[in-house]
Amino acid sequence: MPTMDNWRKSSYSGPDDGNDCVEIAHTPTHVAVRDTKARSKATLTFPVAVFLPFLGGVKGEPRG
């Protein structure tokens, strides 16, 4: 598994939500997601080819 060292907080994190959200990191081939409140715990890592269609679905983009 690739080393993830470029973590950044979601752009939706802000003062109104207590700054608690998710962080994301990426390499050219993988995307990783973790909870900002539990950084040392589990990290979910996905191949880019799987994560991008998932993200499009979350955004409500049409498939195909």
Steps between C-alpha positions, in 0.01 A plus 500: 500500500636846417612734779260788546670815628298779337189501724264796475171578667178507302410844369165456677664503846433825675428668831128418490564124507771502766767448233427125514492343161704272279847533360609376161838416351595369159769352282474459124338158553318512836279724716485466879238633741516530880310659787655822633401399854674160478801545274693210650214256442383335180556659162295404197705477182353462152640475147439827313300309236249401771499820705428748221171334389400475869566871547299579187209300641516689829488825303199376305676496165343281232669169431615390162 
